[in-house]
Amino acid sequence: MLPGSGLHIDQAPPMSVPFRFFATAPFFLLLCGVVLIKEGATLLLAPLLPETVAVVHLITLGWIATVMIGAMYQMIPVLGGGPVPWIKGSRWVHVLLIIGVVTLVLEVGVGVHRWLLLISSFALGAALTLFIIPVGIALLRAPVVHPTLWAMRLAILSLIAVMTMGLIFLGEYAHGFLAIDRHAMLGVHLIWGLFGWVATLMIGVSFHVLPMFYMMPLFPRVKAYQILTGLALTWVLLPTAMLTIDPLPYWLAWLTAIPALAAVVVYGKTMLELFRQRRRKKWDVTLRLWQVGYLGGSLSIVAFWLWPVLSAERLRYLFAVLFLFGFVSSIMLGMLYRIIPFLTWFHRYSRQAGQPGVPMMEDLTPRRSGQWQLWNQWVGLVLLVAAMLSGWDPLLRLAGLSLIVAACLIWYLLYFALQRRETGV
């Protein structure tokens, strides 16, 4: 067991389970960069342009969901006190997820062949089902009560809704549109996907990860549950209003959003206090990436609020950039620069801790790679924001290059952490 962490090596899944997801996810980030370089500002012509939809799903399914799935396989046994059943099925989740994202992008973004949508629907549906069932069972069986586990339960419920709606959209794209309010359905898909699944999980994971890695006081349980309650209320009330009231008054939409906004305020205030109470005052690169993420998340809320008020289409793109790249990607990069060296040390060297020749966790992290990643994230985010506001083609293409650099730096981190063999100790 690692002191203070609650980690037991017999509870954790094999290292290959999360690492295969971590190693694959940068490929989709790189592919997104290639598309930005190739298409440039044409992606900004319309939010539902096929190429734009393809890029969004490269990021949300290929990059973000792949990392999050790998991380959940690792965290649930640790926090819940029991293994995820049928863990060998994670290989099928991995393979089917790759097939589903690639075929979706090839058809929606490139228009290769309509049959690819059938393959994509089956592969994505099967991958997420094979992930949701065992993970859901593990979360329901977990004897330990922890706010992060409740956040994961809420996130999984949102993922089920997002998957269902996504499969409906794929079926419509292939066979014709149903008699439904597609504008409302797309809005609900966005809310449950970006906020219910991604943001809820990111906030919930931070309850555990930040105190564990950065010598912060534990996140207060009462406040954690208040935050999750506020988020859950909005994720139920707002989609319900969108699907049942047409047109939905602007004031009513924001009334249903008040619980989530209050939760975000409480979360931000509490996290700021905990940062100030850290026992280790040094700010490393990973904490700086968390700062970038919180800044991007805060600005994305402002853009999301101004978008319908000003009726400015560019604010829709700005929100997406600030949320997906500023908030989510920055925090994920910060987590990966901690989690990858930590898990490598945990699985390979924790049994030999204290013996001569056993490396420290810092020895498994490339010295300057994190600093390069931080600067590259800043540059890429500034370029993307400037491109959204100006529509200037070269800025978007340069931002694509920064995504490629980010992907390569993650692969270098994996290589550096794994190159030292356990037998060499």
N, C-alpha and C positions, 0 to 999 in steps of 0.2 A: 504493500500500500504506500502511496505517496503522502507524506504528512500534510494535513490541511486540505487535501484535494478531494478526498473521498474516493480515490481511484484504486481499484483492485485489478491486477493484471489478468486474473481469471474471469473477471466480468467483461472485459473489453473484447470486441470482435478481433479477428486477425487483422494485422496492419494493412494487408492487401485490400480489405473491404473499403475503408474510406479513401485509401490512396489511389485506387483505380479511378474513382470519381474525380479526385483532385487533379490527377494527371490528364484526364480527358477534358475537363472544363475549359482550360486555356485554349484548346483547339477552336472552340466556338467563339471565344473572344478574339482570337486571331482572324477567324473567318469573317467576323463582323467588321474588323478593321479593313480587311481586303474589300468587302462590299462598299464600305464608306469611300475608300480610295477609288474604286471603279465607278461608282454611281454619283458621288459628290452631292451637290445640292438638289439633284433631281429627286432625292428621297424626301425633300421638303415640299413637293408639289401638292401632296394630299396625304392625310394621315392614314387612309385605307388603301393607298397605292400598294400593289402586291409586293414590290421590293421593300417598301417601308415595313409592311406587316412581317415579312421574312426577317428583317433585321431585328425587329422587336422580339421575335420568338427565338432568334439566335441568342439574344442576351438573356431573356427571361427563362427559357427552357434549357438552352444549351449551356450557358455560363452560370447563371444564378441557381437554378433548380438543381443542376448537377452537383455543385458544391454543397448546397444545403442538404441534399439527400445523403451524400457521403458523410457530412458532419452529424446528421441525425442518427445514422447507424452507429456512430462512435459514442455519441452523448447519451442516448437513451439507456443503454446498459449501466453506464456510470451513475446517472442521476436516479434511474428507476430501481436499481438494485437487482435487475434481472436481465437476461439476454433477450435480444430480438429473436423470435422463433424463425426457423427456416432461413438462417443467415446465408446459406449457400445460394439461395435464390437471388441474392443481391447481384450475382453475376448476370443473371437474366435481366434484372432491372437495368443494369449498366448497358448491356448490349442492345436491348430493345429501346432504351432511351436514345441512344446514339442513332439507331436506324430511324426512329420516329422523327427526330429533329432534322436529320439530313434529308429524308424524303419529303418532309413538310417544306423545307426551304427550297429544294430542287423544283417542286411543283409550283408552290405559291410564288416564289421569287423569280424562278427561271422559266417555269412553264414547260417542263420536260415531258410529262405524260400524266393525264388525269388519274391513271391507275395508281400513281404514287400516293395519292391522297388516301386510297383504301389501305395501302401498306402503312402509311403514317398513322391513320386512325387506329388500326389494330395495334401497331407497335407502341404508340404512346399510351393508349388505353390499357394495354397489358402491362407495360412498365410501371405505370402509376398504380394500377391495381395490385400488382405483386409487391409494390413498396408499401402501399397504404394498409393492406390487410395485416401483415406481420407486425408492422410498426404500430398500428392501431391496437392490436392485441397486447403488445408489450406495454403501451401507454396505459391501457385499461387495467392490466394486471399489476402495474408498478405499486409495490407496497410503500414506497417513499412518497411523501407529500412535498412537492417543491414547486414554486411558481413557474419555473422554466418548463416543467412537465405540463402544467396547465396551458402555458403558451403554446407548446407543441400540439396539444389536443385541439386547441382552437385553430391552429394553423392547418392541421390535417383535415378538419371539417371544411375549412375554406378551400383546401386543395381538391377535395372531393367535388365541391360545387364548381370550381374552375374547370376541372377535368370534364365534368358532365357538359358544361356549356361549350367548352372547346370542341368536344366531339360533335355536338349539334352544329356548330359553325362549320366544321370540316365536312359534315354530311351535306349541309346546305351548299357549300362551295362546289361540291361534286355533283349534286343531284337536283338543285333548285331550292329556292328560298321558301321557308315556312311562313304562314300568316301570323307573324309575331312582330312586336315592336322591337326591331333590331337595334335602334338607337339606345333604348333602355337596357336591352340585353347586353350590348357592348359595354355600357357604363357599369352594369353590375359585374360583368366579367373583369373589368379593370379594377373595381373596388375590392372584390374578393381575391383577385390574383395579386395585385400589388400591395394592398393593405392587409387583407385578411390572412393571406398565406405568407408573403415575404416580410412585411413590416412587423407583424405580430411575432413571427419566429425570430427575427433579428433582435427585437426588443427583449423577448423572453430569454434568448441565449445570453444577452449581455448581463442579465441578472446574475448568471453564474460565472461566465468567462472573465469579466472584468475584475471582480474581486479575487478570483483564483490566480490570474496571471500578473496583476498589477498591485498586489498587497493593499487593496482597498477594503474598507469595512463591508460587511455583507449588506446586500440590498435589503432594505426593510421589507419584511414579508407583507405587512398590512398594506403598504403603499404599492407593492408589486401586484397584489390581488385587486386593489382599487384600479390600477392602470389597466389590467386585463379585463376587468368588468366594464370599464368605460369603452375600451376598444370593441369588446364583444357586442355591447349595446348598439353601437353605430353600425357595425358590420351586419346586424340584423335589421335595424330600423331603416337605414338609408336604402339598401337594396329593395326592401319591401315597399317603401314609398315610391321608388323609381318604377317598379313593376306594376303598381296598382293605381297610381295617380298620373293621369296624362292630360295636360302637361303638368309637370311637377313644379310648383312655385319655388322660386329661388330661396325665399325665406324659410320654407319648410325643409328644403334640402339641408340648409345650414343649421336648422334647429335639430335635425336628427344627427348632425355631425358634432354637436356640442359635447357629448360624452367622450368621443375620441379626442377632440381638441383639448378638453380638460385633462384627459389621461396623458397626452403628450406634454402638456405644461408641467404636470406633476413629475413625469419621468425626467424631463430635462432639468428641472430644479433639483430633484433628488440626486441625479447623476453628477451634476455640477458640485454639489456638496460632498459627494463621495470622492470625486477627483481631488478636491482640496484636502481631504483627510488621508490621502495615500501615505503609507509609511515610507515608501520609496519615492522620493520627490523627482527623480530623474525622468525626463520626458524622452522616451525612445521613439524610433521610427514608427513602430506599430501603434503607439498611442497618438502620434501625430495623424496617422491615417484614420483613426477613430474620430479625431477632431474634424478632419476634412469631411468625414461622413456625417457627423452631426450638423456641420455647417450646410452641407448639401441638402440634408433632410429638412432643415429649417427653411431654407430658401425655396425648396420644392413646395412646401405648404403655402408659402406666400404666392408662388406662381399658380398653384391650384386654385387659390381663392380669387386671384385677379383674372384668371382665364375667362370665366363666364361674365364677370363684371365689365371687363373691357371689350369682350367679344373679339379678342385678338387671337387668331389661329396660331401665331408663333409662340404664344404662351403655353399652348398644349405641348409643343415640341420641347420648350424650355423646361416644363414640369417633368417630362419624361427623362430628359438629360440629367437634371438635378437629382431626381429620385433614383434612377437606375445606375447612373455612373457616379454622381456625387455622393449619394447616401449609401446605396447598397454595395456597389463595387468597392468603394473606399474601405468600408468596414470589413468586407470579405477579404480584401487584400491584407488588411491589418491582422485579421484572424489567421489567415494562412501562414503569414510570417511568424506566428506564434505556434499554431497548431502542428504544422508539419515538422519542425524541429522537436517539439515536445513529444509528439507521438512516436517519432523515430527513436528518441532517447527512451521513452517509456517502454516500448516493446523490445528494444534491443539491449538496453543497458540497465534498466531499473533493478533487475535482480542482482547486478554486480556493483551497485552504488557503493562508493567508498573505496573500491579496489583500485590499485595503481593502473593507470592507462585508460580508465573509463572517462570518456569525454563529458564535459559539461554541455548543457543544452545550447549555450552560446557558441560552442565549438561546431555545432551542426548548422549554423546559420552563416551564409556568406557575408563577410564583413561590410561591404559597401552596396550590396545588392538592394537591401531595404531602402537605403538613402536614394538610390537611383529610382526605385519604385515610387517613393514618395514624390520626388520631383517630377517624374513622368506623369503621375496621377494629377498633380497640380496643373501641369502644362496641358495635358489632354482635356481636363475639365474646363479650363479657361478657353481653349480652342473650341470645344463643343458649345459652350454658352455663347461665345462670340458668333459662332456660325449660326446658331438658332436665332439670334437677334438680328443679324445682318443678312443672312442668307448667302453669304459669300462662299463660293464653291471651294477655293483653295483651303480655307480654314477647316472645312469638313474633311477634306482629304488628308490634311496634316493630322487631324484628330484620329483618323483611321490608323495612321502610322503609330501613334502613341498606344493604341490598343494592341497592336502587334508587339510592340516593345514590352508592354505589361505582360502579355502571355509568355513571351520568351523568358522574362525574368522569373516568373513562377516556375517554369520548367527548370531553370537553372537552380532555383531554390530546392526543388525536389531532387535534382541530380546531386547537389552538394550535400544534402542531408543523408542521402542513401548511399553515397559512394564509399563511406567508411564501413567496412564489414565488421560484423560482430566478432568474427574469429580473429580480427586484428587486435582485440583488446588483450 
